[in-house]
Amino acid sequence: MLYAIISEDKPDSLQRRLAARPAHLARLQQLQNEGRLVLAGPHPAIDSEDPGVAGFTGSLVIAEFDDWHSAQAWADADPYIEADVYAKVTVKPFRKVLP
């Protein structure tokens, strides 16, 4: 089943986010290589593809996992958690309708 992992950044976490980004992307690449990643990306803090110093307010990952517990365990192991980037992470089942 698909799960949405919705994360909210802590204030002033941009430098920690940038430092942990390579490890974060490596985990996403693994999901993609396994054919389980639907989409992933950050939420810019301003209306811009590259928000610069404004940074990001969080992230969204939609991927396939065996069950909610597996999705939650994957989210809990995110390098952004260890780097103290995220204030909150929510894992929800997701049903793709379109496209």
Buried (B, 14 or more C-beta within 10 A) or exposed (E): EBBBBBBBBBEEBBEBBEEBBEEBEEBBEEBBEEEBBBEBEBBBBEEEEEBEEEBBBBBEBBBBBEEEEBBBEBBEEBBBBEBEBBEEBEBEEBEEEEE
